[in-house]
């Protein structure tokens, strides 16, 4: 999942899908400066990471954002954010004490 969202083009695709209900690969490629083939490869990575789902309608494929895995990662990161926030507060208090001792 992290590897999937590490690429700026894939993040742009996710943002584009977030603003729309469903899009075809051609519609996804329009605002990007990449080929349709490249978009298809990026969509495969996003599908494999379960970040997008695909629906076939005749000969067309329609892609939709699946934000559930992103929510799980965000919840996981929030737990560590609390940890680091406490550590940074303790460091700040320590540095304030050190600075007061020097003055």
C-alpha positions as CSV (number, residue, x, y, z in Angstrom):
1,X,0.0,0.0,0.0
2,X,2.8,2.5,0.9
3,X,4.6,1.6,-2.3
4,X,1.4,2.2,-4.2
5,X,0.8,5.7,-2.8
6,X,4.5,6.6,-3.0
7,X,4.3,7.5,-6.7
8,X,3.1,11.0,-7.4
9,X,1.2,9.9,-10.5
10,X,-0.7,7.3,-8.5
11,X,-1.5,9.9,-5.9
12,X,-2.8,12.2,-8.6
13,X,-5.0,9.3,-9.9
14,X,-6.4,8.7,-6.4
15,X,-7.1,12.5,-6.1
16,X,-8.9,12.5,-9.5
17,X,-11.0,9.5,-8.5
18,X,-11.8,11.1,-5.2
19,X,-13.4,14.0,-7.0
20,X,-15.5,11.8,-9.3
21,X,-17.8,8.8,-8.8
22,X,-16.3,6.6,-11.4
23,X,-13.9,7.2,-14.3
24,X,-12.6,5.3,-17.3
25,X,-8.8,5.0,-17.9
26,X,-9.2,7.6,-20.7
27,X,-10.9,10.0,-18.4
28,X,-8.2,9.4,-15.7
29,X,-5.4,10.0,-18.2
30,X,-6.9,13.3,-19.6
31,X,-5.5,15.7,-16.9
32,X,-2.3,13.8,-16.4
33,X,0.8,14.1,-18.6
34,X,1.2,10.3,-19.0
35,X,0.1,7.8,-21.7
36,X,-3.0,5.6,-21.4
37,X,-0.7,2.6,-21.2
38,X,1.1,4.2,-18.2
39,X,-2.3,5.0,-16.5
40,X,-3.3,1.3,-17.0
41,X,-0.1,0.2,-15.3
42,X,-0.7,2.6,-12.4
43,X,-4.3,1.4,-12.1
44,X,-3.0,-2.2,-11.9
45,X,-0.8,-1.3,-8.9
46,X,-3.6,0.6,-7.3
47,X,-6.0,-2.4,-7.8
48,X,-3.4,-4.8,-6.4
49,X,-3.2,-2.5,-3.3
50,X,-7.0,-2.6,-3.1
51,X,-7.1,1.2,-3.4
52,X,-9.4,1.2,-6.5
53,X,-12.1,-1.1,-7.7
54,X,-13.0,-1.8,-11.2
55,X,-16.4,-2.4,-12.8
56,X,-16.9,-3.6,-16.4
57,X,-19.7,-2.2,-18.4
58,X,-19.6,-3.6,-21.9
59,X,-16.1,-2.9,-23.3
60,X,-15.4,-0.2,-20.8
61,X,-13.8,-0.4,-17.4
62,X,-14.9,2.0,-14.7
63,X,-12.6,2.7,-11.8
64,X,-13.7,3.9,-8.4
65,X,-11.7,4.9,-5.3
66,X,-11.8,2.5,-2.4
67,X,-10.6,4.6,0.6
68,X,-11.0,1.9,3.2
69,X,-7.3,0.8,3.2
70,X,-6.2,4.5,3.4
71,X,-8.4,5.0,6.5
72,X,-6.8,2.0,8.1
73,X,-3.3,3.4,7.5
74,X,-4.4,6.8,8.8
75,X,-5.7,5.2,12.0
76,X,-2.5,3.3,12.4
77,X,-0.4,6.5,11.9
78,X,-2.6,8.4,14.4
79,X,-1.5,6.0,17.1
80,X,2.2,6.8,16.4
81,X,1.4,10.5,16.1
82,X,0.3,10.4,19.7
83,X,3.5,8.7,20.7
84,X,5.7,11.2,18.9
85,X,3.6,14.1,20.1
86,X,4.2,13.0,23.7
87,X,7.9,12.6,23.1
88,X,8.2,16.0,21.4
89,X,6.4,17.6,24.4
90,X,8.8,15.9,26.8
91,X,11.8,17.1,24.7
92,X,10.4,20.6,24.6
93,X,10.0,20.7,28.4
94,X,13.5,19.3,28.8
95,X,15.0,22.0,26.5
96,X,13.0,24.7,28.2
97,X,14.5,23.5,31.6
98,X,18.0,23.5,30.1
99,X,17.6,27.0,28.7
100,X,16.3,28.3,32.0
101,X,19.3,26.7,33.8
102,X,21.7,28.4,31.4
103,X,20.1,31.8,32.0
